[in-house]
Amino acid sequence: MRVVCLQLNSQDDVDSNLETVACLLEEAAGQNVKLAVLPEMFAFMVVAQAQNDSLDGELIMADLSRERLDSIRQQLPALQHRRADLFLPDHQSCLSPQ
């Protein structure tokens, strides 16, 4: 099974982040990748502390479109079948598809 670990520099524009991930997943699917691992919180950046302070402690998170995330999920067969496929055993390395 071909596996890829994707890395990206998330920005504060959620739509742009999701578009970047969608493009990377399409490219991976074209290379017969069956499992892609994304960084946690890949879709949005954490609000800077100065911005947090100005919000009177209110936590604001990006509203991620369920349809958009589902369309990304559907590109990866492993995500359609078993959630356990997302996790690697301890001490196992991720290798480049090459």
N, CA, C and O of each residue as an XYZ file, in Angstrom:
392
protein
N       0.854     -1.168      0.000
C       0.000      0.000      0.000
C       0.901      1.234      0.000
O       1.857      1.314      0.771
N       0.590      2.185     -0.864
C       1.339      3.443     -0.913
C       0.755      4.423      0.091
O      -0.458      4.623      0.157
N       1.641      5.027      0.869
C       1.260      5.973      1.913
C       2.042      7.259      1.701
O       3.208      7.229      1.307
N       1.392      8.392      1.964
C       2.088      9.675      1.879
C       1.763     10.494      3.125
O       0.627     10.494      3.600
N       2.759     11.182      3.643
C       2.558     12.135      4.743
C       2.615     13.528      4.132
O       3.643     13.933      3.588
N       1.521     14.251      4.222
C       1.464     15.589      3.645
C       1.823     16.630      4.694
O       1.403     16.538      5.847
N       2.599     17.615      4.281
C       2.950     18.722      5.156
C       2.586     20.008      4.434
O       2.834     20.135      3.235
N       2.010     20.948      5.139
C       1.686     22.227      4.536
C       1.755     23.319      5.578
O       1.683     23.066      6.780
N       1.894     24.532      5.096
C       1.945     25.706      5.956
C       0.559     26.331      5.968
O       0.241     27.157      5.113
N      -0.265     25.941      6.933
C      -1.639     26.444      7.005
C      -1.651     27.951      7.208
O      -0.830     28.508      7.936
N      -2.598     28.589      6.548
C      -2.783     30.032      6.665
C      -4.099     30.296      7.392
O      -4.795     29.359      7.781
N      -4.435     31.556      7.572
C      -5.679     31.869      8.274
C      -6.893     31.866      7.355
O      -7.988     32.232      7.781
N      -6.717     31.460      6.105
C      -7.807     31.357      5.129
C      -8.189     29.878      4.985
O      -7.513     29.124      4.285
N      -9.262     29.476      5.644
C      -9.669     28.068      5.673
C      -9.919     27.530      4.270
O      -9.470     26.432      3.941
N     -10.630     28.291      3.439
C     -10.917     27.822      2.080
C      -9.639     27.557      1.301
O      -9.548     26.569      0.571
N      -8.659     28.425      1.451
C      -7.378     28.234      0.772
C      -6.672     26.985      1.288
O      -6.104     26.226      0.503
N      -6.702     26.766      2.591
C      -6.082     25.568      3.168
C      -6.742     24.298      2.641
O      -6.056     23.344      2.273
N      -8.075     24.287      2.604
C      -8.795     23.112      2.104
C      -8.531     22.897      0.621
O      -8.423     21.757      0.170
N      -8.427     23.972     -0.135
C      -8.121     23.860     -1.570
C      -6.726     23.271     -1.768
O      -6.526     22.420     -2.635
N      -5.761     23.724     -0.964
C      -4.401     23.186     -1.042
C      -4.398     21.693     -0.746
O      -3.765     20.918     -1.462
N      -5.102     21.289      0.306
C      -5.174     19.873      0.674
C      -5.857     19.071     -0.429
O      -5.403     17.978     -0.770
N      -6.939     19.599     -0.986
C      -7.642     18.897     -2.067
C      -6.707     18.669     -3.249
O      -6.700     17.584     -3.829
N      -5.919     19.678     -3.614
C      -4.966     19.538     -4.728
C      -3.899     18.494     -4.412
O      -3.560     17.669     -5.260
N      -3.371     18.532     -3.190
C      -2.359     17.549     -2.792
C      -2.928     16.131     -2.795
O      -2.246     15.190     -3.203
N      -4.174     15.974     -2.343
C      -4.799     14.652     -2.333
C      -5.079     14.152     -3.743
O      -4.932     12.962     -4.022
N      -5.482     15.052     -4.632
C      -5.696     14.651     -6.028
C      -4.390     14.181     -6.646
O      -4.361     13.179     -7.360
N      -3.302     14.907     -6.370
C      -1.990     14.510     -6.882
C      -1.581     13.150     -6.315
O      -1.069     12.299     -7.041
N      -1.807     12.952     -5.022
C      -1.469     11.675     -4.387
C      -2.299     10.540     -4.974
O      -1.774      9.460     -5.243
N      -3.598     10.783     -5.174
C      -4.471      9.752     -5.753
C      -3.996      9.377     -7.150
O      -4.082      8.214     -7.545
N      -3.495     10.356     -7.900
C      -2.967     10.098     -9.238
C      -1.704      9.252     -9.216
O      -1.325      8.675    -10.235
N      -1.052      9.174     -8.063
C       0.152      8.354     -7.908
C      -0.156      7.056     -7.158
O       0.736      6.418     -6.599
N      -1.441      6.680     -7.159
C      -1.906      5.428     -6.559
C      -1.683      5.351     -5.046
O      -1.484      4.267     -4.497
N      -1.719      6.506     -4.379
C      -1.609      6.529     -2.917
C      -2.944      6.093     -2.330
O      -3.997      6.570     -2.752
N      -2.902      5.192     -1.363
C      -4.118      4.682     -0.728
C      -4.374      5.297      0.639
O      -5.499      5.238      1.135
N      -3.348      5.889      1.265
C      -3.507      6.502      2.579
C      -2.660      7.767      2.635
O      -1.457      7.727      2.374
N      -3.286      8.884      2.974
C      -2.575     10.149      3.154
C      -2.753     10.598      4.595
O      -3.861     10.576      5.130
N      -1.664     11.001      5.213
C      -1.693     11.475      6.591
C      -1.518     12.986      6.564
O      -0.546     13.505      6.016
N      -2.484     13.688      7.169
C      -2.466     15.150      7.195
C      -2.047     15.636      8.575
O      -2.276     14.951      9.572
N      -1.434     16.817      8.637
C      -1.097     17.356      9.955
C      -2.358     17.703     10.741
O      -3.380     18.062     10.156
N      -2.284     17.596     12.070
C      -3.447     17.976     12.864
C      -3.724     19.461     12.657
O      -2.801     20.252     12.463
N      -4.971     19.823     12.698
C      -5.413     21.204     12.523
C      -4.925     21.791     11.192
O      -4.605     22.976     11.111
N      -4.872     20.949     10.147
C      -4.352     21.393      8.859
C      -5.198     22.472      8.204
O      -4.691     23.221      7.369
N      -6.454     22.571      8.555
C      -7.363     23.460      7.835
C      -7.310     24.906      8.311
O      -7.715     25.809      7.578
N      -6.827     25.137      9.503
C      -6.829     26.519      9.987
C      -5.678     26.775     10.944
O      -5.112     25.851     11.527
N      -5.344     28.055     11.093
C      -4.291     28.475     12.015
C      -4.926     28.830     13.355
O      -6.088     29.234     13.414
N      -4.179     28.680     14.398
C      -4.643     29.087     15.719
C      -4.581     30.608     15.792
O      -3.620     31.220     15.325
N      -5.600     31.211     16.377
C      -5.640     32.663     16.502
C      -4.498     33.120     17.403
O      -4.269     32.543     18.466
N      -3.787     34.153     16.976
C      -2.665     34.677     17.758
C      -3.141     35.157     19.127
O      -4.298     35.548     19.287
N      -2.248     35.124     20.110
C      -2.609     35.510     21.472
C      -3.173     36.929     21.530
O      -4.141     37.169     22.253
N      -2.593     37.870     20.790
C      -3.094     39.250     20.799
C      -4.531     39.302     20.301
O      -5.347     40.059     20.827
N      -4.838     38.504     19.295
C      -6.206     38.463     18.787
C      -7.124     37.796     19.805
O      -8.267     38.218     19.978
N      -6.637     36.766     20.473
C      -7.424     36.099     21.514
C      -7.821     37.078     22.605
O      -8.972     37.104     23.041
N      -6.858     37.885     23.042
C      -7.126     38.853     24.105
C      -8.210     39.836     23.697
O      -9.046     40.220     24.515
N      -8.198     40.245     22.428
C      -9.177     41.228     21.971
C     -10.582     40.630     21.840
O     -11.553     41.366     21.662
N     -10.694     39.320     21.925
C     -11.995     38.663     21.786
C     -12.631     38.376     23.145
O     -13.600     37.622     23.228
N     -12.098     38.967     24.196
C     -12.634     38.779     25.544
C     -12.739     37.303     25.921
O     -13.725     36.873     26.520
N     -11.722     36.545     25.566
C     -11.673     35.147     25.959
C     -12.530     34.216     25.120
O     -12.545     33.008     25.357
N     -13.229     34.749     24.161
C     -14.092     33.915     23.324
C     -13.228     33.109     22.354
O     -12.365     33.665     21.675
N     -13.458     31.830     22.294
C     -12.703     30.978     21.383
C     -13.439     30.892     20.063
O     -14.600     30.486     20.006
N     -12.754     31.274     19.012
C     -13.372     31.231     17.690
C     -12.638     30.197     16.850
O     -11.418     30.258     16.698
N     -13.379     29.262     16.315
C     -12.792     28.249     15.438
C     -13.428     28.360     14.066
O     -14.573     28.791     13.925
N     -12.675     27.968     13.070
C     -13.185     28.017     11.702
C     -14.330     27.028     11.538
O     -14.302     25.921     12.075
N     -15.321     27.449     10.794
C     -16.451     26.575     10.494
C     -16.080     25.767      9.258
O     -16.112     26.287      8.142
N     -15.731     24.505      9.450
C     -15.299     23.668      8.338
C     -16.510     23.031      7.677
O     -17.370     22.457      8.345
N     -16.561     23.135      6.408
C     -17.678     22.592      5.649
C     -17.635     21.067      5.652
O     -16.667     20.472      5.179
N     -18.679     20.435      6.183
C     -18.742     18.973      6.214
C     -18.687     18.396      4.796
O     -18.028     17.384      4.560
N     -19.369     19.032      3.871
C     -19.350     18.539      2.490
C     -17.943     18.581      1.919
O     -17.519     17.647      1.239
N     -17.216     19.661      2.191
C     -15.864     19.816      1.659
C     -14.941     18.753      2.240
O     -14.167     18.132      1.510
N     -15.020     18.543      3.543
C     -14.181     17.528      4.168
C     -14.571     16.126      3.713
O     -13.700     15.273      3.539
N     -15.862     15.872      3.518
C     -16.303     14.572      3.019
C     -15.776     14.319      1.615
O     -15.403     13.193      1.287
N     -15.741     15.354      0.785
C     -15.230     15.163     -0.578
C     -13.748     14.811     -0.545
O     -13.278     14.028     -1.371
N     -13.008     15.386      0.405
C     -11.596     15.029      0.561
C     -11.486     13.593      1.065
O     -10.671     12.819      0.562
N     -12.301     13.237      2.053
C     -12.274     11.886      2.621
C     -12.550     10.833      1.557
O     -11.935      9.767      1.565
N     -13.461     11.120      0.649
C     -13.852     10.147     -0.361
C     -12.734      9.855     -1.349
O     -12.787      8.851     -2.059
N     -11.724     10.714     -1.406
C     -10.605     10.477     -2.309
C      -9.650      9.416     -1.772
O      -8.799      8.914     -2.506
N      -9.793      9.076     -0.491
C      -8.883      8.120      0.136
C      -9.643      6.890      0.606
O     -10.376      6.962      1.592
N      -9.485      5.768     -0.077
C     -10.222      4.556      0.273
C     -10.049      4.139      1.734
O     -10.998      3.639      2.337
N      -8.877      4.328      2.311
C      -8.656      3.898      3.696
C      -9.567      4.633      4.667
O      -9.943      4.080      5.701
N      -9.922      5.857      4.351
C     -10.791      6.620      5.239
C     -12.239      6.176      5.131
O     -13.038      6.468      6.020
N     -12.589      5.487      4.075
C     -13.962      5.057      3.875
C     -14.276      3.774      4.634
O     -15.445      3.472      4.874
N     -13.258      3.019      5.013
C     -13.496      1.691      5.571
C     -13.226      1.585      7.064
O     -14.095      1.169      7.830
N     -12.021      1.963      7.476
C     -11.641      1.734      8.870
C     -10.891      2.932      9.423
O      -9.894      3.367      8.847
N     -11.361      3.458     10.519
C     -10.683      4.575     11.162
C      -9.292      4.143     11.639
O      -8.377      4.965     11.678
N      -9.121      2.887     11.996
C      -7.828      2.392     12.481
C      -6.741      2.532     11.422
O      -5.557      2.585     11.757
N      -7.126      2.594     10.146
C      -6.139      2.749      9.085
C      -5.411      4.083      9.159
O      -4.376      4.261      8.516
N      -5.937      5.017      9.933
C      -5.304      6.328     10.030
C      -4.085      6.323     10.943
O      -3.283      7.255     10.899
N      -3.933      5.303     11.760
C      -2.899      5.311     12.780
C      -1.813      4.292     12.469
O      -2.098      3.164     12.067
N      -0.553      4.711     12.662
C       0.581      3.816     12.488
C       0.986      3.276     13.858
O       0.874      3.986     14.857
N       1.452      2.035     13.914
C       1.947      1.510     15.187
C       3.106      2.369     15.700
O       3.784      3.028     14.912
N       3.332      2.364     17.002
C       4.437      3.128     17.584
C       5.754      2.771     16.909
O       6.010      1.612     16.584
N       6.576      3.783     16.707
C       7.930      3.643     16.168
C       7.963      3.241     14.696
O       9.020      2.844     14.206
N       6.875      3.327     13.992
C       6.885      3.009     12.570
C       7.119      4.292     11.789
O       6.519      5.323     12.092
N       7.975      4.235     10.800
C       8.317      5.422     10.019
C       7.388      5.582      8.835
O       6.851      4.605      8.313
N       7.206      6.813      8.420
C       6.489      7.103      7.182
C       7.529      7.309      6.095
O       8.495      8.048      6.287
N       7.338      6.671      4.973
C       8.298      6.765      3.883
C       7.699      7.528      2.722
O       6.480      7.575      2.553
N       8.561      8.121      1.928
C       8.145      8.807      0.717
C       7.575      7.787     -0.252
O       8.002      6.632     -0.252
N       6.590      8.205     -1.104
C       6.062      7.263     -2.089
C       7.121      6.809     -3.086
O       6.910      5.832     -3.804
N       8.241      7.492     -3.143
C       9.321      7.113     -4.057
C      10.223      6.168     -3.327
O      11.214      5.702     -3.889
